[in-house]
Amino acid sequence: MRHVVIVGGGISGLAAAFFLRDAGVRVCVLEGSPRLGGKLAVSEIAGVAVDEGAEALLVTRPEGVGLIGDLGLRLVAAGTTSAAIWTRQTMRPLPRRQFMGVPSDMGELAASGVVSPDGVARAERDLDLPATERDGDVSVADYVSARLGREVVDRLVDPLLGGVYAGLSAELSFDATLPALAAASRRHRSLAEAAGSLLPPPAAPASPARPVFSTLPGGLGTLPDILAKESGATVRTGAMVRELARTGQGWRLTVGSAAAPERIDADAVILAVPARPAGRLLAGVPGASAAVTAFGEFGYASMAIVTLAYRRSAFPELPAGSGYLVPAVDGHAVKAVTFSTVKWPHLLNTDLVDQSDPRDPIDIVRCSVGRVGEEALLQRDDADLAGLAAADLAAATGVQGAPLATRVTRWGGALPQYTVGHLERVARIRAAIADLPGLAVCGAAYDGVGIPACIATARAAADQVRATQAVLSNGLCQPGHGVARNAG
């Protein structure tokens, strides 16, 4: 039986293992950290199980929903998807007829008040400007500001991209971060018209809004352990892969410390780790130099999620939407806020700690902190970050008093930056990997940072292993150093 080793136990690596469950191969997942899941984790705050990392699954892409269905799990739809922009110390509604901040309805843009009258007038020029030519990749800010003006970029596009990538639109690739819009912009002279072409028609007043986001009842952080079990793979945590080398019959991985190394032979290897660790593992592999160089060109952003618990009575009024975004130009520490118990009403059905008065339930709020270039902010201690988040939340919502409980989760180097030239870098990596039989890559570094995009790369990597790997050696994947368990 062929033997496949997957390096990395995040959602991508575990999904790849699951997709290989019926391929007639033995699969081993090696995760260097003490736990599985990567950027998916869940823990309790004030008695409520709330995600510490990614908390919503985009249902308009089939990969995530399909995997959940294959696992026999139930999804819970978000109670609301409406959101706001907190800008110039005022809460403004996020225009509904927009695509990642690019407005399609100028009247709605003006009514929202997010952009000044002068900014709206500048945006309206997009409808009359000649087509903007572009030769090769450009930044989101360069293209969008040429069409709609800088204020739309600063007040709408930047906050939305900052929430996804923790990056800056002046650096992020238009083709890589907004591929659908970039493609539509080649078919439409107006960028607003291109955005409108990607939006569903306005729903009739009596029509229920179609769900866009969903989650698992216990949080998306419960997914990794379920995937590991259902994959039937041998899963090891605390198993850091230090070296990767070609052998006459496949691949050899060195796991553990230099003082007590463990060798594992495999017929195929899937690298489901971030760009820089992947580059380090391939550094000594003949034929991988182009991929190594491209991996070294990636940047990553760090961030933190500050989760706060309040009694509902602390808020002057119940937040109406799922949360709000904050433009970087406004200078606040918090870049995005999610009202978790509003967005996910099922959380209120949890047995809460000290729920002595059901008329005054506990509300959970998640505050996202940290953009590219804000590393000094993230060096503050937990109490300081929680205090900054609570102060920003009070300024935006009027919430009174200190939170009942706080939780700070730090995600160092969590988000790959799809800067200008990203697609060309990925093409170089994939071309080099294609020349190395029995090797595949997957993860957030390639085609999108969302869960469905990661799952799509995992399926592609599993299919590549199925298609290219000949039966060579049996290999071994026995527990050595670190925690070992058979997930089956």
C-alpha positions in Angstrom: 0.0 0.0 0.0 1.3 3.4 -0.9 2.1 5.8 1.9 1.3 9.6 1.8 2.6 12.0 4.5 0.9 15.3 4.9 2.9 18.0 6.6 0.6 20.4 8.4 -2.6 19.6 10.5 -4.6 22.7 9.7 -7.9 22.7 7.7 -6.0 22.2 4.4 -3.9 19.2 5.5 -6.8 17.5 7.3 -9.1 18.0 4.3 -6.4 16.5 2.0 -6.2 13.5 4.4 -10.0 13.2 4.2 -10.0 13.3 0.4 -7.5 10.5 0.3 -9.5 8.2 2.7 -10.7 5.9 -0.1 -7.6 6.1 -2.3 -6.1 2.9 -1.2 -3.1 4.6 0.5 -1.9 4.9 4.1 -2.0 8.6 5.2 -0.1 10.2 8.1 -0.6 13.8 9.1 2.4 15.4 10.9 1.6 18.6 12.8 4.4 20.5 14.5 2.4 22.3 17.1 0.7 20.7 20.1 -2.8 20.8 18.6 -4.6 20.4 15.3 -6.6 23.0 13.4 -4.3 25.8 12.4 -6.3 29.0 12.5 -9.5 27.1 13.6 -10.0 26.9 17.4 -12.8 27.2 19.8 -13.0 27.8 23.5 -15.4 29.1 26.1 -15.8 32.7 27.3 -18.4 33.4 29.9 -19.6 29.8 29.4 -20.2 30.2 25.7 -18.2 28.2 23.2 -17.0 30.9 20.7 -14.5 30.5 17.9 -11.0 32.0 18.4 -10.1 32.1 14.7 -12.3 31.9 11.6 -15.9 31.8 12.7 -17.9 31.9 9.4 -18.2 29.6 6.4 -19.0 31.3 3.0 -21.9 29.2 1.6 -21.8 30.7 -1.9 -18.7 28.5 -2.6 -19.4 24.8 -2.8 -16.2 23.4 -1.3 -16.9 24.1 2.4 -20.6 23.2 2.3 -19.7 20.0 0.3 -17.2 18.9 2.9 -19.6 19.6 5.7 -22.2 17.5 3.9 -19.7 14.6 3.4 -19.1 14.6 7.1 -22.8 14.5 7.9 -22.7 17.7 9.9 -25.3 20.3 10.3 -24.7 24.0 9.5 -26.3 26.9 11.2 -27.1 30.0 9.2 -26.2 33.5 10.4 -29.1 35.4 11.9 -28.1 38.5 10.0 -25.6 39.6 7.5 -26.1 43.3 7.6 -23.1 45.3 8.7 -21.9 48.8 9.2 -18.9 51.1 8.9 -17.8 53.1 11.9 -16.1 56.1 10.4 -15.6 59.7 11.5 -17.0 58.7 14.9 -20.4 57.8 13.4 -21.9 54.4 12.6 -23.0 54.2 9.0 -24.7 51.3 7.2 -22.5 49.4 4.8 -24.1 49.8 1.3 -25.8 46.6 0.3 -25.2 47.0 -3.4 -21.5 46.7 -3.2 -18.9 44.1 -4.0 -16.0 44.0 -1.5 -16.5 47.7 -1.0 -16.9 48.7 -4.6 -20.3 50.3 -4.9 -22.7 49.6 -7.8 -25.4 52.0 -6.7 -24.3 55.6 -6.4 -27.6 56.7 -4.8 -27.2 54.1 -2.1 -23.6 55.1 -1.6 -24.6 58.7 -1.1 -27.4 57.7 1.3 -25.1 55.7 3.5 -23.0 58.7 4.4 -19.8 56.5 4.5 -18.3 58.7 1.7 -18.5 62.5 1.7 -20.5 64.3 -1.0 -17.3 65.2 -2.8 -16.3 61.5 -2.6 -19.7 60.5 -4.1 -19.3 63.0 -6.9 -15.8 61.6 -7.6 -17.2 58.0 -7.6 -19.9 59.0 -10.1 -17.3 59.9 -12.6 -16.6 56.2 -13.0 -19.8 55.9 -15.0 -18.5 58.3 -17.7 -14.7 57.7 -17.6 -13.2 55.8 -20.5 -12.0 52.3 -19.8 -8.9 52.1 -17.6 -6.2 50.0 -19.4 -3.9 47.9 -17.3 -0.9 45.9 -18.5 -0.2 43.2 -16.0 -1.1 43.1 -12.3 -1.9 46.3 -10.3 -2.8 47.0 -6.8 -6.4 47.2 -5.7 -6.0 50.8 -4.6 -4.4 51.9 -7.9 -7.2 50.5 -10.0 -10.2 51.3 -7.8 -9.0 54.9 -7.0 -8.5 55.5 -10.7 -12.1 54.6 -11.3 -13.9 55.7 -8.1 -11.5 58.0 -6.2 -9.4 57.6 -3.1 -12.2 58.1 -0.6 -14.1 54.9 -1.7 -10.8 53.0 -1.3 -10.1 54.4 2.2 -13.6 54.2 3.6 -15.0 51.1 1.9 -12.5 48.9 0.1 -9.7 49.1 2.6 -11.8 48.1 5.6 -13.3 45.1 3.8 -9.9 43.8 2.5 -8.4 44.6 5.9 -11.0 42.3 7.5 -10.1 39.4 5.1 -6.3 39.8 4.7 -5.2 42.3 7.4 -3.5 43.9 4.5 -3.5 47.3 2.7 -5.2 47.8 -0.7 -2.2 49.8 -1.8 -0.1 46.6 -1.7 -2.7 43.8 -2.5 -3.0 42.5 -6.0 -6.3 43.3 -7.7 -6.2 40.1 -9.8 -5.4 37.9 -6.8 -7.6 39.3 -4.0 -10.6 40.3 -6.2 -10.4 37.9 -9.1 -14.1 38.0 -10.0 -14.2 41.7 -10.0 -10.9 42.0 -11.9 -12.3 39.7 -14.6 -15.6 41.6 -14.7 -13.7 44.9 -15.0 -12.3 43.6 -18.3 -15.9 43.1 -19.6 -17.3 46.5 -18.4 -16.0 50.0 -18.9 -17.4 51.1 -15.5 -16.1 49.5 -12.4 -19.5 50.1 -10.7 -21.2 48.2 -13.5 -18.7 45.4 -13.2 -19.5 45.2 -9.4 -23.2 45.2 -10.1 -22.8 42.3 -12.6 -21.5 40.1 -9.7 -24.4 40.9 -7.3 -27.7 39.0 -7.2 -30.7 41.0 -8.3 -32.3 42.9 -5.5 -34.7 40.6 -3.5 -38.4 41.4 -3.5 -39.5 43.0 -0.2 -41.3 39.8 0.8 -38.5 37.5 -0.2 -36.3 36.1 2.6 -32.6 37.1 2.4 -30.5 34.2 1.2 -27.9 33.1 3.8 -24.3 34.0 2.9 -22.5 32.7 6.0 -23.0 29.7 8.2 -21.1 27.9 11.0 -21.2 24.7 13.0 -23.4 24.6 16.1 -20.3 24.2 18.3 -18.2 26.6 16.3 -15.9 26.0 13.2 -13.1 25.2 15.7 -14.8 21.8 16.2 -14.2 20.9 12.5 -10.5 19.8 12.7 -10.9 17.0 15.2 -13.9 15.7 13.3 -12.0 15.7 10.0 -9.1 14.0 11.6 -11.3 11.2 12.9 -13.2 10.7 9.7 -10.1 10.7 7.5 -8.9 7.5 9.0 -5.4 8.9 8.9 -2.7 8.5 11.6 -2.4 12.0 13.1 0.5 13.2 15.1 0.9 16.5 16.9 4.1 17.8 18.2 5.8 16.2 15.2 7.9 19.0 13.6 9.3 18.1 10.2 12.8 19.5 9.9 14.0 18.2 6.5 12.6 16.9 3.3 14.7 15.0 0.7 14.2 12.9 -2.4 15.1 9.2 -2.3 15.4 6.6 -5.0 11.8 5.5 -4.2 10.1 8.7 -3.1 10.7 11.0 -0.2 12.3 11.0 3.2 11.2 13.3 6.0 13.2 14.1 9.1 11.1 14.7 12.2 12.0 16.0 15.6 15.2 17.4 17.0 18.7 17.2 15.6 19.8 15.3 18.7 17.2 12.5 18.2 15.9 12.7 14.6 13.2 10.3 13.3 13.2 9.3 9.6 10.0 8.7 7.8 9.8 7.4 4.2 6.9 8.2 2.0 5.8 7.7 -1.6 4.2 11.1 -1.7 4.2 14.2 0.4 1.7 17.1 0.6 3.0 20.3 2.1 0.1 22.0 3.9 2.1 24.6 5.7 2.6 28.4 5.1 4.9 29.6 2.4 8.1 30.2 4.4 8.1 26.8 6.1 7.4 25.2 2.7 10.4 27.0 1.2 12.7 25.9 4.1 11.7 22.3 3.6 12.3 22.4 -0.2 15.6 24.4 0.1 17.7 21.3 -0.3 15.6 19.5 -2.9 17.1 19.5 -6.4 14.8 21.1 -8.9 12.9 23.1 -6.3 14.9 26.4 -6.4 12.2 28.3 -8.4 9.6 27.4 -5.8 11.9 28.2 -2.9 12.6 31.7 -4.4 8.9 32.3 -4.9 8.0 31.1 -1.4 10.6 33.6 0.0 8.8 36.5 -1.6 5.6 36.0 0.5 4.8 38.3 3.4 2.4 37.5 6.3 0.3 39.7 8.6 -0.2 39.1 12.3 -3.4 39.9 14.1 -5.3 39.2 17.4 -8.9 38.5 18.2 -10.1 40.1 21.5 -13.3 38.5 22.6 -15.4 40.4 25.2 -18.5 39.4 27.2 -21.1 41.9 28.4 -24.5 41.8 29.9 -27.0 43.0 27.3 -28.1 45.8 29.6 -24.7 47.3 29.2 -25.5 48.3 25.6 -27.8 51.3 25.2 -29.6 49.4 22.4 -29.1 46.0 20.9 -26.8 46.1 17.9 -29.0 45.6 14.8 -26.4 44.0 12.5 -23.7 41.4 12.6 -20.9 43.9 13.3 -19.0 46.8 11.8 -15.7 47.6 10.1 -13.3 50.5 10.9 -11.3 52.2 8.2 -7.5 52.4 8.9 -7.6 56.2 8.1 -9.7 56.7 11.3 -6.8 55.6 13.4 -8.4 53.1 15.8 -6.8 50.0 17.2 -9.8 47.8 16.3 -10.4 47.2 12.6 -13.5 45.0 12.8 -16.1 44.0 15.3 -18.5 41.0 15.3 -21.5 40.9 17.6 -21.3 37.1 17.9 -24.6 36.5 19.8 -26.5 38.7 17.3 -24.9 37.1 14.2 -25.3 33.6 15.6 -28.5 33.6 17.7 -28.1 29.9 18.5 -25.3 30.9 21.0 -28.0 32.4 23.3 -29.4 28.9 23.7 -26.2 27.8 25.4 -26.3 27.3 29.1 -24.5 30.5 30.1 -22.6 31.1 33.2 -24.6 33.2 35.8 -27.6 33.3 33.5 -29.8 34.2 36.5 -31.9 36.7 34.5 -32.9 35.5 31.1 -34.1 39.0 30.3 -30.5 40.2 30.5 -28.5 37.6 28.6 -24.7 37.7 28.0 -23.6 39.1 24.7 -20.3 38.1 23.1 -18.3 40.6 21.0 -15.3 39.7 18.9 -12.8 42.6 18.1 -10.2 42.1 15.4 -6.9 44.0 16.0 -3.8 44.3 13.8 -3.0 45.2 10.2 0.2 45.0 8.2 2.6 47.5 9.7 0.9 47.4 13.2 3.3 44.9 14.8 4.1 47.3 17.7 0.4 47.3 18.6 0.3 43.5 18.8 3.3 43.5 21.2 1.1 44.9 24.0 0.1 42.5 26.7 -3.3 40.9 26.8 -4.7 43.2 29.4 -3.7 46.3 27.4 -5.1 44.9 24.1 -8.4 44.0 25.8 -8.6 47.5 27.3 -8.0 49.1 23.9 -10.7 46.9 22.3 -13.2 47.7 25.1 -12.5 51.5 24.8 -13.0 51.4 21.0 -16.2 49.4 21.4 -17.5 51.9 24.0 -16.7 54.8 21.7 -18.6 53.1 18.8 -21.6 51.6 20.6 -21.8 53.4 24.0 -21.5 50.1 25.9 -21.0 50.9 29.6 -18.8 49.4 32.2 -16.0 46.8 32.0 -16.6 43.5 30.3 -17.5 40.5 32.4 -14.8 38.4 30.8 -12.1 38.9 28.1 -10.1 36.5 25.9 -7.1 37.5 23.7 -6.1 35.1 20.9 -3.0 36.0 19.0 -2.4 34.8 15.4 1.2 35.5 14.6 1.9 35.4 10.9 -1.6 34.2 10.2 -2.5 35.8 6.9 -0.5 35.5 3.7 -0.4 38.8 1.8 -1.5 38.5 -1.8 0.6 41.5 -3.0 1.1 42.6 -6.6 2.6 39.7 -8.6 0.9 37.0 -6.4 -0.5 35.0 -9.3 2.9 34.9 -11.0 4.6 33.7 -7.8 2.0 30.9 -7.4 2.5 29.9 -11.1 6.2 29.6 -10.5 5.6 27.4 -7.4 3.2 25.1 -9.2 5.4 24.8 -12.2 8.3 23.7 -10.1 6.2 21.3 -8.0 4.8 19.7 -11.1 8.4 18.6 -12.0 8.8 16.9 -8.6 6.8 13.6 -8.8 4.9 12.7 -5.6 4.9 16.2 -4.2 1.9 18.6 -3.8 1.1 21.7 -1.9 -2.1 23.2 -0.5 -3.2 25.9 1.9 -4.1 29.6 2.2 -1.0 30.8 0.4 -2.3 30.1 -3.1 -5.9 30.7 -4.2 -7.6 32.4 -1.2 -7.5 32.6 2.6 -11.0 31.5 3.3 -12.0 28.0 4.4 -13.6 27.0 1.1 -10.5 28.1 -0.9 -8.3 26.1 1.4 -10.5 23.0 1.0 -10.3 23.5 -2.8 -6.5 23.4 -2.7 -6.6 20.3 -0.5 -8.8 18.5 -3.0 -6.5 19.5 -5.8 -3.4 18.2 -3.9 -5.1 14.9 -3.1 -6.1 14.5 -6.8 -2.5 15.3 -7.8 -1.2 12.6 -5.5 -3.8 10.1 -6.8 -2.9 10.9 -10.5 0.9 10.9 -10.3 2.1 8.6 -7.6 3.1 5.1 -8.6 3.3 2.3 -6.1 6.8 2.3 -4.8 7.5 1.6 -1.1 5.3 1.0 1.9 7.1 3.5 4.1 6.6 3.8 7.8 4.7 6.3 9.9 5.1 5.0 13.4 4.8 7.2 16.5 8.1 8.6 17.5 8.6 11.9 19.4 5.6 14.0 20.2 2.0 13.1 20.7 0.7 10.3 18.5 -2.8 9.0 18.0 -4.7 7.1 15.4 -7.5 9.3 14.3 -9.4 6.4 12.9 
